């Protein structure tokens, strides 16, 4: 039996107090819906149907290129938000009769694929429902069982009696069932409740009346079933999510100065014996090799950091590739296209962009290296910049092995400093500096006799 997934994402999320659709709010740097879709992809479904309503165009635009196993998702519009049962009903015409349908929620980003696989496995012929025992069931649908312990219904919190309100087993909303049975039951659901909505769990009573058995399963962790309805819950789930990632890192050989002050907004892959100080943010895909030290308040995005590197505090790396034993910072900025060979030193207040820097070279402080190819053993003095942009086009600067660039130099591209070339401090270089030669390009110093210091006007 093929698996098809229906994700409910039509609500505005009024309590978020936002014009943004609720499922577009971000957890760990990604929209809530994207987390659900990524987990769904691990199940290898035949099709994924997303039921949208408020902000439908914004959702479709954002996920326009999203595919699962090379297939785009199917967007289903729920014009009126009349409940979960009504939402699933809108998607069913596009679902194959022979499929098993798994229902998920776009605001439940932490559900694990292991849990979902178990639910799907149980639902090949019958309905399976994910339930959980919680310490405080307030506001949640209660699971009703008969004297034999079999599930016989679900009652919403608003409709529950005083006795039913004491039940601590709750409905998570996640269920799986054969498509044919859903297509038979959902049109029979009625809005006989305080909200006047068509509830998906009402199919439970219909199923049991026809002799169908409802199989239940529990998640391993309660945080898997948490949904997000307001910004407080979003922040709480963010910290829970980050705490879980922090535990995984420490279990793999990473030392964290404070696990509560770490943010991973993408995929962080770490070796062992790594130290990460407080308030470090990782974005995109970041690979960190053994023995790396990362100082406080760094932001690292889409970068590879080689063995034994030291990233000092307040540094920003984006799209950078560092070989072994490099030192960066403090207060350095490595922009996309930066490639550092082994042992390179990038010091404080240095910015690089689309720069390849050879083994053992140093750009120690207050410099800008853009569109540059720098050889091995080069020393770039403080205040040096490459003038790579003429207002319309960008040009390269090439600096050969062993070259020395004096402080406060300006290298006007396109230009080349050949192997072992020297540039005197304060020079503006516009022509090639040949191998082994010294270039000094600055105005002669003048002295003005009897010079009078300006007087401040009253």
SEDO-602652 format. One record per residue (C-alpha): residue number from 1; residue in three letters; x, y, z. Coordinates in Angstrom, 3 decimals, always signed. Layout:
SEDO-602652
(NUM,ALA,(X,Y,Z)) ...
***
This chain:
SEDO-602652
(1,UNK,(+0.000,+0.000,+0.000)) (2,UNK,(+1.380,+3.400,-0.995)) (3,UNK,(+1.696,+6.183,+1.557)) (4,UNK,(+0.272,+9.655,+0.954)) (5,UNK,(+0.655,+12.458,+3.483)) (6,UNK,(-1.833,+15.269,+4.132)) (7,UNK,(-0.374,+18.256,+6.009)) (8,UNK,(-2.844,+20.729,+7.493)) (9,UNK,(-1.516,+24.284,+7.198)) (10,UNK,(-4.534,+26.482,+6.538)) (11,UNK,(-4.801,+28.459,+9.771)) (12,UNK,(-3.696,+32.042,+10.239)) (13,UNK,(-2.560,+31.515,+13.804)) (14,UNK,(-4.426,+34.434,+15.367)) (15,UNK,(-2.543,+34.185,+18.653)) (16,UNK,(+0.760,+34.762,+16.870)) (17,UNK,(-0.398,+38.366,+16.353)) (18,UNK,(+1.192,+38.402,+12.899)) (19,UNK,(+0.322,+38.868,+9.254)) (20,UNK,(+2.626,+35.933,+8.485)) (21,UNK,(+0.918,+32.521,+8.218)) (22,UNK,(+1.615,+30.577,+11.387)) (23,UNK,(+3.480,+27.776,+9.624)) (24,UNK,(+5.886,+30.329,+8.097)) (25,UNK,(+7.200,+31.422,+11.489)) (26,UNK,(+10.707,+30.104,+12.017)) (27,UNK,(+12.147,+27.504,+14.334)) (28,UNK,(+15.935,+27.116,+14.224)) (29,UNK,(+16.043,+29.379,+11.196)) (30,UNK,(+13.532,+27.447,+9.080)) (31,UNK,(+9.734,+27.758,+8.662)) (32,UNK,(+7.727,+25.380,+10.819)) (33,UNK,(+6.254,+23.779,+7.707)) (34,UNK,(+9.711,+23.070,+6.308)) (35,UNK,(+10.569,+20.969,+9.372)) (36,UNK,(+7.417,+18.911,+8.830)) (37,UNK,(+8.137,+18.510,+5.118)) (38,UNK,(+11.707,+17.360,+5.753)) (39,UNK,(+10.488,+14.737,+8.200)) (40,UNK,(+7.800,+13.704,+5.732)) (41,UNK,(+10.419,+13.228,+3.012)) (42,UNK,(+12.165,+10.601,+5.142)) (43,UNK,(+9.015,+8.455,+4.880)) (44,UNK,(+9.300,+8.374,+1.047)) (45,UNK,(+5.595,+8.994,+0.404)) (46,UNK,(+4.032,+8.606,-3.014)) (47,UNK,(+2.493,+12.088,-2.687)) (48,UNK,(+2.283,+14.988,-0.240)) (49,UNK,(-0.814,+17.210,-0.090)) (50,UNK,(-0.633,+20.511,+1.808)) (51,UNK,(-3.969,+22.056,+2.782)) (52,UNK,(-3.623,+25.840,+2.860)) (53,UNK,(-5.953,+28.756,+3.470)) (54,UNK,(-4.657,+31.977,+4.972)) (55,UNK,(-1.540,+33.164,+3.131)) (56,UNK,(-1.790,+30.390,+0.549)) (57,UNK,(+0.080,+32.362,-2.113)) (58,UNK,(+2.940,+33.185,+0.255)) (59,UNK,(+3.316,+29.519,+1.156)) (60,UNK,(+3.263,+28.358,-2.452)) (61,UNK,(+5.813,+30.992,-3.444)) (62,UNK,(+8.200,+30.075,-0.648)) (63,UNK,(+8.029,+26.336,-1.347)) (64,UNK,(+7.726,+26.628,-5.135)) (65,UNK,(+10.910,+24.598,-5.705)) (66,UNK,(+10.396,+22.124,-2.864)) (67,UNK,(+10.293,+18.529,-4.040)) (68,UNK,(+10.128,+15.123,-2.364)) (69,UNK,(+11.820,+12.362,-4.361)) (70,UNK,(+11.724,+14.625,-7.396)) (71,UNK,(+7.980,+15.311,-7.146)) (72,UNK,(+6.428,+18.673,-6.207)) (73,UNK,(+3.900,+18.837,-3.411)) (74,UNK,(+0.193,+19.175,-4.182)) (75,UNK,(-1.410,+22.361,-2.870)) (76,UNK,(-5.043,+22.149,-1.755)) (77,UNK,(-6.957,+25.313,-0.824)) (78,UNK,(-9.443,+25.231,+2.051)) (79,UNK,(-11.483,+28.347,+1.325)) (80,UNK,(-13.249,+28.288,+4.695)) (81,UNK,(-11.484,+26.956,+7.793)) (82,UNK,(-14.229,+24.656,+9.100)) (83,UNK,(-12.128,+22.250,+11.115)) (84,UNK,(-9.599,+19.471,+10.681)) (85,UNK,(-12.075,+16.977,+9.264)) (86,UNK,(-13.184,+19.475,+6.636)) (87,UNK,(-9.521,+20.226,+5.787)) (88,UNK,(-8.625,+16.577,+5.168)) (89,UNK,(-11.790,+16.155,+3.117)) (90,UNK,(-10.564,+18.851,+0.706)) (91,UNK,(-7.415,+16.823,-0.039)) (92,UNK,(-9.018,+13.410,-0.453)) (93,UNK,(-10.122,+13.786,-4.114)) (94,UNK,(-6.425,+13.858,-5.090)) (95,UNK,(-5.601,+10.776,-2.988)) (96,UNK,(-5.475,+7.311,-4.528)) (97,UNK,(-8.128,+4.963,-3.126)) (98,UNK,(-5.535,+2.265,-2.442)) (99,UNK,(-3.206,+4.500,-0.422)) (100,UNK,(-2.670,+4.816,+3.295)) (101,UNK,(-3.155,+8.430,+4.413)) (102,UNK,(-1.048,+9.994,+7.166)) (103,UNK,(-2.356,+13.281,+8.585)) (104,UNK,(+0.176,+15.773,+9.988)) (105,UNK,(+0.116,+19.395,+11.101)) (106,UNK,(+2.229,+22.230,+9.757)) (107,UNK,(+2.647,+23.747,+13.221)) (108,UNK,(+4.057,+20.532,+14.760)) (109,UNK,(+7.702,+20.705,+13.644)) (110,UNK,(+9.384,+18.255,+16.035)) (111,UNK,(+7.550,+15.012,+15.270)) (112,UNK,(+10.152,+12.323,+14.573)) (113,UNK,(+10.189,+10.070,+11.530)) (114,UNK,(+10.612,+7.011,+13.799)) (115,UNK,(+7.286,+7.791,+15.456)) (116,UNK,(+5.524,+8.358,+12.150)) (117,UNK,(+6.849,+5.135,+10.651)) (118,UNK,(+5.372,+3.244,+13.582)) (119,UNK,(+1.966,+4.883,+13.087)) (120,UNK,(+1.972,+4.140,+9.365)) (121,UNK,(+2.957,+0.519,+9.912)) (122,UNK,(-0.028,+0.035,+12.217)) (123,UNK,(-2.508,+1.525,+9.734)) (124,UNK,(-2.279,-0.801,+6.761)) (125,UNK,(-5.791,-2.156,+7.379)) (126,UNK,(-7.058,-0.170,+10.362)) (127,UNK,(-6.931,+3.335,+11.830)) (128,UNK,(-3.919,+4.183,+13.967)) (129,UNK,(-3.816,+7.187,+16.245)) (130,UNK,(-0.956,+8.836,+18.098)) (131,UNK,(-1.944,+9.519,+21.713)) (132,UNK,(+0.034,+10.607,+24.766)) (133,UNK,(-0.216,+10.718,+28.548)) (134,UNK,(+0.416,+14.297,+29.668)) (135,UNK,(+0.481,+15.856,+33.147)) (136,UNK,(-1.816,+18.721,+32.145)) (137,UNK,(-4.391,+17.906,+29.447)) (138,UNK,(-6.061,+21.337,+29.541)) (139,UNK,(-7.239,+22.486,+26.132)) (140,UNK,(-6.570,+19.112,+24.500)) (141,UNK,(-8.887,+16.407,+23.173)) (142,UNK,(-9.331,+13.470,+25.578)) (143,UNK,(-9.126,+9.820,+24.590)) (144,UNK,(-12.210,+7.810,+25.551)) (145,UNK,(-11.867,+4.063,+26.159)) (146,UNK,(-14.428,+1.366,+26.904)) (147,UNK,(-14.301,-1.125,+29.754)) (148,UNK,(-12.048,-3.384,+27.698)) (149,UNK,(-9.560,-0.539,+27.265)) (150,UNK,(-10.250,-0.118,+23.562)) (151,UNK,(-10.402,+3.388,+22.149)) (152,UNK,(-13.973,+4.323,+21.375)) (153,UNK,(-13.912,+8.076,+20.860)) (154,UNK,(-12.282,+11.462,+21.273)) (155,UNK,(-13.899,+14.412,+23.014)) (156,UNK,(-12.635,+17.957,+22.627)) (157,UNK,(-11.779,+19.922,+25.754)) (158,UNK,(-14.668,+22.368,+25.270)) (159,UNK,(-17.153,+19.530,+24.940)) (160,UNK,(-15.799,+17.311,+27.729)) (161,UNK,(-17.772,+16.539,+30.886)) (162,UNK,(-16.187,+17.073,+34.293)) (163,UNK,(-15.302,+13.375,+34.489)) (164,UNK,(-13.843,+13.328,+30.976)) (165,UNK,(-11.843,+16.456,+31.817)) (166,UNK,(-9.814,+14.411,+34.325)) (167,UNK,(-8.542,+12.048,+31.610)) (168,UNK,(-4.810,+12.607,+30.960)) (169,UNK,(-4.514,+10.594,+27.739)) (170,UNK,(-4.842,+13.083,+24.912)) (171,UNK,(-5.249,+13.023,+21.153)) (172,UNK,(-2.248,+14.436,+19.299)) (173,UNK,(-4.192,+14.722,+16.034)) (174,UNK,(-1.701,+12.575,+14.138)) (175,UNK,(-3.403,+9.589,+12.578)) (176,UNK,(-3.121,+7.194,+9.673)) (177,UNK,(-5.893,+5.292,+7.912)) (178,UNK,(-6.706,+3.645,+4.582)) (179,UNK,(-7.862,+6.270,+2.079)) (180,UNK,(-11.024,+4.367,+1.186)) (181,UNK,(-12.196,+4.410,+4.802)) (182,UNK,(-11.485,+8.111,+5.219)) (183,UNK,(-13.446,+8.847,+2.043)) (184,UNK,(-16.394,+6.927,+3.469)) (185,UNK,(-16.319,+8.400,+6.991)) (186,UNK,(-15.433,+12.078,+6.571)) (187,UNK,(-18.598,+13.062,+4.635)) (188,UNK,(-20.589,+11.705,+7.594)) (189,UNK,(-18.900,+13.935,+10.176)) (190,UNK,(-21.182,+16.627,+11.588)) (191,UNK,(-20.352,+19.948,+13.265)) (192,UNK,(-22.238,+19.077,+16.452)) (193,UNK,(-19.894,+20.861,+18.857)) (194,UNK,(-19.342,+24.251,+20.493)) (195,UNK,(-17.058,+25.424,+17.688)) (196,UNK,(-19.425,+24.298,+14.919)) (197,UNK,(-16.485,+22.656,+13.177)) (198,UNK,(-15.963,+19.299,+11.494)) (199,UNK,(-13.432,+17.474,+13.653)) (200,UNK,(-11.201,+14.785,+12.181)) (201,UNK,(-11.245,+12.676,+15.408)) (202,UNK,(-15.015,+12.223,+14.987)) (203,UNK,(-14.238,+9.459,+12.502)) (204,UNK,(-13.198,+7.367,+15.520)) (205,UNK,(-16.790,+6.913,+16.626)) (206,UNK,(-17.818,+6.091,+13.048)) (207,UNK,(-15.025,+3.536,+12.759)) (208,UNK,(-15.880,+1.779,+16.012)) (209,UNK,(-19.580,+1.705,+15.116)) (210,UNK,(-18.623,-0.293,+12.034)) (211,UNK,(-16.495,-2.683,+14.077)) (212,UNK,(-13.146,-1.211,+13.145)) (213,UNK,(-10.475,-1.343,+15.824)) (214,UNK,(-8.495,+1.827,+16.560)) (215,UNK,(-4.834,+1.107,+17.249)) (216,UNK,(-2.928,+3.637,+19.352)) (217,UNK,(+0.739,+4.366,+19.814)) (218,UNK,(+2.667,+6.815,+21.980)) (219,UNK,(+5.607,+9.069,+21.068)) (220,UNK,(+8.871,+8.384,+22.850)) (221,UNK,(+9.205,+12.049,+23.821)) (222,UNK,(+6.419,+14.486,+24.670)) (223,UNK,(+8.181,+17.347,+22.838)) (224,UNK,(+7.462,+15.537,+19.562)) (225,UNK,(+3.757,+16.339,+19.787)) (226,UNK,(+4.036,+19.990,+20.800)) (227,UNK,(+2.198,+22.361,+18.502)) (228,UNK,(+2.783,+26.101,+18.274)) (229,UNK,(-0.032,+28.576,+18.757)) (230,UNK,(+1.706,+31.724,+20.013)) (231,UNK,(+5.138,+33.297,+20.230)) (232,UNK,(+5.668,+32.092,+23.794)) (233,UNK,(+5.265,+28.482,+22.688)) (234,UNK,(+7.516,+29.182,+19.700)) (235,UNK,(+10.307,+30.460,+21.955)) (236,UNK,(+9.877,+27.538,+24.349)) (237,UNK,(+10.066,+25.048,+21.509)) (238,UNK,(+13.099,+26.826,+20.072)) (239,UNK,(+14.977,+26.333,+23.343)) (240,UNK,(+13.811,+22.722,+23.633)) (241,UNK,(+14.983,+22.071,+20.091)) (242,UNK,(+18.352,+23.758,+20.666)) (243,UNK,(+18.811,+21.887,+23.950)) (244,UNK,(+18.335,+18.584,+22.158)) (245,UNK,(+20.911,+19.525,+19.513)) (246,UNK,(+23.320,+20.650,+22.230)) (247,UNK,(+23.024,+17.292,+24.011)) (248,UNK,(+23.726,+15.479,+20.760)) (249,UNK,(+26.830,+17.607,+20.158)) (250,UNK,(+28.200,+17.037,+23.645)) (251,UNK,(+27.534,+13.327,+23.323)) (252,UNK,(+29.664,+13.334,+20.169)) (253,UNK,(+32.716,+14.999,+21.704)) (254,UNK,(+31.972,+18.729,+21.545)) (255,UNK,(+32.450,+20.979,+24.580)) (256,UNK,(+29.985,+23.833,+24.973)) (257,UNK,(+30.706,+26.718,+27.334)) (258,UNK,(+26.951,+27.013,+27.930)) (259,UNK,(+24.490,+24.676,+26.175)) (260,UNK,(+21.735,+27.250,+26.720)) (261,UNK,(+23.556,+29.852,+24.636)) (262,UNK,(+23.963,+28.075,+21.315)) (263,UNK,(+21.866,+28.453,+18.170)) (264,UNK,(+21.941,+25.991,+15.283)) (265,UNK,(+19.845,+27.152,+12.337)) (266,UNK,(+20.693,+24.501,+9.795)) (267,UNK,(+22.947,+21.435,+9.741)) (268,UNK,(+26.039,+21.435,+11.966)) (269,UNK,(+28.437,+18.526,+11.504)) (270,UNK,(+31.189,+18.306,+14.119)) (271,UNK,(+34.243,+16.194,+14.784)) (272,UNK,(+35.654,+15.647,+18.273)) (273,UNK,(+37.526,+17.746,+20.822)) (274,UNK,(+35.840,+20.928,+19.633)) (275,UNK,(+35.194,+23.878,+21.940)) (276,UNK,(+32.319,+26.307,+21.269)) (277,UNK,(+32.014,+29.394,+23.452)) (278,UNK,(+28.782,+31.242,+24.252)) (279,UNK,(+26.390,+32.912,+21.808)) (280,UNK,(+27.696,+31.218,+18.660)) (281,UNK,(+25.190,+30.987,+15.800)) (282,UNK,(+25.476,+28.367,+13.044)) (283,UNK,(+23.437,+28.801,+9.863)) (284,UNK,(+23.069,+26.699,+6.707)) (285,UNK,(+25.462,+23.754,+6.401)) (286,UNK,(+28.571,+24.027,+8.568)) (287,UNK,(+31.281,+21.369,+8.897)) (288,UNK,(+33.712,+21.645,+11.813)) (289,UNK,(+36.704,+19.279,+11.995)) (290,UNK,(+38.515,+17.893,+15.048)) (291,UNK,(+40.245,+20.191,+17.499)) (292,UNK,(+38.585,+23.454,+16.433)) (293,UNK,(+38.018,+26.271,+18.920)) (294,UNK,(+35.283,+28.859,+18.301)) (295,UNK,(+35.157,+32.000,+20.425)) (296,UNK,(+32.156,+33.837,+21.787)) (297,UNK,(+29.614,+35.709,+19.652)) (298,UNK,(+30.642,+34.267,+16.280)) (299,UNK,(+28.267,+33.736,+13.344)) (300,UNK,(+29.221,+30.913,+10.977)) (301,UNK,(+27.197,+30.140,+7.854)) (302,UNK,(+27.704,+27.583,+5.059)) (303,UNK,(+31.390,+27.100,+5.875)) (304,UNK,(+33.974,+24.332,+6.338)) (305,UNK,(+36.478,+24.702,+9.182)) (306,UNK,(+39.551,+22.464,+9.085)) (307,UNK,(+41.388,+20.566,+11.793)) (308,UNK,(+42.862,+22.646,+14.605)) (309,UNK,(+41.543,+26.025,+13.455)) (310,UNK,(+40.858,+28.805,+15.937)) (311,UNK,(+37.998,+31.206,+15.288)) (312,UNK,(+38.316,+34.038,+17.777)) (313,UNK,(+35.437,+36.006,+19.214)) (314,UNK,(+33.010,+38.222,+17.258)) (315,UNK,(+34.017,+36.831,+13.876)) (316,UNK,(+31.652,+36.252,+10.950)) (317,UNK,(+32.206,+33.485,+8.390)) (318,UNK,(+29.944,+32.914,+5.385)) (319,UNK,(+30.715,+30.601,+2.485)) (320,UNK,(+34.326,+30.192,+3.681)) (321,UNK,(+36.619,+27.157,+3.371)) (322,UNK,(+39.424,+26.865,+5.926)) (323,UNK,(+42.199,+24.261,+5.798)) (324,UNK,(+43.999,+23.032,+8.923)) (325,UNK,(+45.396,+25.250,+11.676)) (326,UNK,(+44.092,+28.612,+10.483)) (327,UNK,(+43.518,+31.475,+12.902)) (328,UNK,(+40.705,+33.945,+12.311)) (329,UNK,(+39.792,+37.046,+14.297)) (330,UNK,(+38.809,+38.492,+16.612)) (331,UNK,(+36.342,+40.722,+14.756)) (332,UNK,(+37.150,+39.269,+11.326)) (333,UNK,(+34.711,+38.854,+8.458)) (334,UNK,(+35.169,+36.123,+5.859)) (335,UNK,(+32.656,+36.522,+3.039)) (336,UNK,(+31.611,+34.002,+0.348)) (337,UNK,(+34.408,+32.635,-1.803)) (338,UNK,(+37.092,+32.901,+0.871)) (339,UNK,(+39.481,+29.928,+0.768)) (340,UNK,(+42.291,+29.679,+3.309)) (341,UNK,(+45.162,+27.212,+2.971)) (342,UNK,(+46.836,+25.665,+6.010)) (343,UNK,(+48.190,+27.921,+8.726)) (344,UNK,(+46.747,+31.181,+7.369)) (345,UNK,(+46.235,+33.987,+9.861)) (346,UNK,(+43.371,+36.448,+9.429)) (347,UNK,(+43.495,+39.044,+12.186)) (348,UNK,(+41.225,+41.607,+13.761)) (349,UNK,(+39.051,+43.828,+11.563)) (350,UNK,(+40.067,+42.044,+8.360)) (351,UNK,(+37.495,+41.420,+5.644)) (352,UNK,(+37.931,+38.965,+2.787)) (353,UNK,(+35.649,+38.243,-0.172)) (354,UNK,(+36.283,+35.795,-3.021)) (355,UNK,(+39.860,+35.550,-1.827)) (356,UNK,(+42.196,+32.556,-2.044)) (357,UNK,(+45.021,+32.849,+0.477)) (358,UNK,(+48.026,+30.511,+0.378)) (359,UNK,(+49.688,+28.477,+3.084)) (360,UNK,(+51.156,+30.384,+6.016)) (361,UNK,(+50.146,+33.830,+4.745)) (362,UNK,(+49.114,+36.573,+7.144)) (363,UNK,(+46.588,+39.359,+6.846)) (364,UNK,(+46.819,+40.439,+10.429)) (365,UNK,(+44.689,+43.535,+10.877)) (366,UNK,(+42.584,+46.317,+9.391)) (367,UNK,(+42.647,+45.107,+5.789)) (368,UNK,(+40.311,+44.240,+2.914)) (369,UNK,(+41.171,+41.490,+0.432)) (370,UNK,(+38.531,+41.144,-2.301)) (371,UNK,(+38.726,+39.203,-5.595)) (372,UNK,(+42.259,+38.242,-4.660)) (373,UNK,(+44.619,+35.363,-5.269)) (374,UNK,(+47.312,+35.430,-2.625)) (375,UNK,(+50.208,+32.988,-2.585)) (376,UNK,(+52.043,+31.256,+0.269)) (377,UNK,(+54.100,+33.046,+2.876)) (378,UNK,(+52.672,+36.492,+2.080)) (379,UNK,(+52.517,+39.250,+4.695)) (380,UNK,(+49.848,+41.914,+4.190)) (381,UNK,(+50.300,+44.989,+6.392)) (382,UNK,(+47.669,+46.869,+8.365)) (383,UNK,(+45.362,+49.150,+6.443)) (384,UNK,(+45.963,+47.485,+3.073)) (385,UNK,(+43.045,+47.214,+0.668)) (386,UNK,(+42.457,+45.790,-2.780)) (387,UNK,(+40.529,+48.232,-4.967)) (388,UNK,(+38.636,+45.585,-6.920)) (389,UNK,(+35.607,+47.581,-8.113)) (390,UNK,(+35.558,+50.521,-10.539)) (391,UNK,(+31.871,+51.235,-10.116)) (392,UNK,(+30.820,+48.865,-12.888)) (393,UNK,(+33.138,+45.829,-12.951)) (394,UNK,(+35.286,+43.870,-10.545)) (395,UNK,(+38.926,+42.946,-11.184)) (396,UNK,(+41.424,+40.560,-9.579)) (397,UNK,(+44.518,+41.234,-7.528)) (398,UNK,(+47.266,+38.600,-7.665)) (399,UNK,(+49.985,+38.476,-5.007)) (400,UNK,(+52.780,+35.945,-5.480)) (401,UNK,(+54.500,+33.719,-2.930)) (402,UNK,(+56.636,+35.479,-0.340)) (403,UNK,(+55.453,+38.986,-1.200)) (404,UNK,(+55.367,+41.718,+1.421)) (405,UNK,(+52.765,+44.465,+1.345)) (406,UNK,(+53.572,+47.443,+3.562)) (407,UNK,(+50.968,+49.045,+5.793)) (408,UNK,(+48.331,+51.390,+4.399)) (409,UNK,(+48.880,+50.295,+0.804)) (410,UNK,(+46.250,+50.508,-1.921)) (411,UNK,(+46.349,+47.845,-4.649)) (412,UNK,(+44.318,+49.059,-7.631)) (413,UNK,(+43.060,+46.053,-9.609)) (414,UNK,(+43.702,+44.557,-12.050)) (415,UNK,(+47.221,+44.354,-10.684)) (416,UNK,(+49.858,+41.753,-9.787)) (417,UNK,(+52.587,+41.660,-7.168)) (418,UNK,(+54.947,+38.961,-8.385)) (419,UNK,(+56.813,+36.428,-6.255)) (420,UNK,(+58.851,+38.041,-3.447)) (421,UNK,(+57.755,+41.498,-4.541)) (422,UNK,(+57.774,+44.266,-1.944)) (423,UNK,(+55.419,+47.221,-1.624)) (424,UNK,(+56.480,+50.151,+0.530)) (425,UNK,(+54.114,+51.406,+3.182)) (426,UNK,(+51.599,+53.980,+2.049)) (427,UNK,(+51.906,+53.111,-1.658)) (428,UNK,(+49.177,+53.140,-4.296)) (429,UNK,(+50.055,+50.359,-6.747)) (430,UNK,(+48.542,+50.425,-10.231)) (431,UNK,(+51.165,+48.461,-12.188)) (432,UNK,(+52.807,+45.053,-11.910)) (433,UNK,(+55.545,+44.772,-9.287)) (434,UNK,(+58.173,+42.412,-10.763)) (435,UNK,(+59.710,+39.502,-8.868)) (436,UNK,(+61.996,+40.590,-6.045)) (437,UNK,(+61.581,+44.322,-6.632)) (438,UNK,(+60.460,+47.033,-4.217)) (439,UNK,(+57.684,+49.367,-5.332)) (440,UNK,(+57.233,+52.714,-3.639)) (441,UNK,(+54.401,+54.806,-5.026)) (442,UNK,(+53.719,+57.814,-2.855)) (443,UNK,(+54.100,+61.575,-3.136)) (444,UNK,(+57.413,+63.090,-1.911)) (445,UNK,(+57.246,+64.528,+1.558)) (446,UNK,(+57.167,+68.352,+1.719)) (447,UNK,(+57.847,+70.693,+4.614)) (448,UNK,(+56.206,+74.145,+4.878)) (449,UNK,(+58.153,+76.663,+6.951)) (450,UNK,(+56.450,+79.077,+9.345)) (451,UNK,(+53.197,+77.197,+9.111)) (452,UNK,(+50.440,+78.554,+11.311)) (453,UNK,(+48.043,+76.278,+13.102)) (454,UNK,(+44.382,+77.088,+12.228)) (455,UNK,(+42.471,+79.048,+14.852)) (456,UNK,(+38.929,+78.052,+15.761)) (457,UNK,(+36.401,+80.668,+14.691)) (458,UNK,(+34.330,+82.285,+17.440)) 
***
